[in-house]
Amino acid sequence: MSKKTIGIFIGSLRKESFSKKIALSVAKMLEGQFETRLVELGGLAMFNQDFDDSGNTPPAWTAFRNEVKALDAFLFVTPEYNRCVPAVLKNALDIGSRPYGHSVWDGKPGGVISVSIGKLGGFGANHDLRQAVVFLNIFMLQQPEAYIGGVANILDAAGNITDAGTRDFLQSYADAFAAWINKIADR
Ligand SMILES: Cc1cc2nc3c(=O)[nH]c(=O)nc-3n(C[C@H](O)[C@H](O)[C@H](O)COP(=O)(O)O)c2cc1C
């Protein structure tokens, strides 16, 4: 049987994004059991329903919707912008949720890891994202919750996690997420 594919959605477009580095580490932890792929969000024009309504859907939206439809699970790794989920990630959620009745998010398992240079670990963004994805009927892993604070101090120049406690925690998160994906698939 072919491996299930987890799409990874990162809420930062920054080249040296800490969120992306954490996401790549978690992807490695999942790779034995799953295929993983980073889904590119930077080329998606801001959501405007007129594009779909007038038959001028941007090709990048169509490609994104098709890419998401083919995934088996979603992992969101995001910083917090002003206590909320960054616009790039919310925009992707909105684009995937339309046209009405054709959401590409419906009924699949998901997880969220929030990342911050501060101490609160992106709690606000984590729950801001949850508000939308629960509505979109993504079956979100509830526990463990993953709030990675002080992220600037736990990565080396190559993006490796240098803090053993964080590494162990993210491994336990990856294990729980893997079990959750299989549980939802077998239901
Ligand atoms: C527009 C903006 C808003 C931010 N707001 C928050 C915030 O509300 N809470 C927080 O912990 N960090 C905040 N930060 C700091 C981010 O945690 C930090 O920039 C982080 O490195 C962004 O993630 P990235 O490295 O994946 O790009 C903000 C940064 C920016 C650019």
The ligand as an ORCA input file, in Angstrom:
! r2SCAN-3c Opt
* xyz 0 1
  C       3.931     41.384     11.669
  C       4.505     40.609     12.836
  C       3.732     40.406     13.947
  C       4.227     39.640     15.012
  N       3.408     39.395     16.084
  C       3.798     38.501     17.012
  C       2.910     38.066     18.026
  O       1.747     38.456     18.092
  N       3.346     37.156     18.913
  C       4.620     36.638     18.865
  O       4.953     35.801     19.691
  N       5.505     37.043     17.923
  C       5.130     37.940     16.991
  N       5.989     38.321     15.999
  C       7.373     37.823     16.028
  C       7.487     36.459     15.387
  O       7.378     35.459     16.400
  C       8.871     36.323     14.716
  O       9.031     37.343     13.761
  C       9.043     34.963     14.075
  O      10.406     34.818     13.727
  C       8.178     34.806     12.837
  O       8.198     33.456     12.399
  P       9.139     32.946     11.231
  O      10.549     32.924     11.792
  O       8.642     31.596     10.928
  O       9.063     33.903     10.078
  C       5.540     39.095     14.948
  C       6.313     39.331     13.794
  C       5.810     40.064     12.754
  C       6.650     40.251     11.513
*
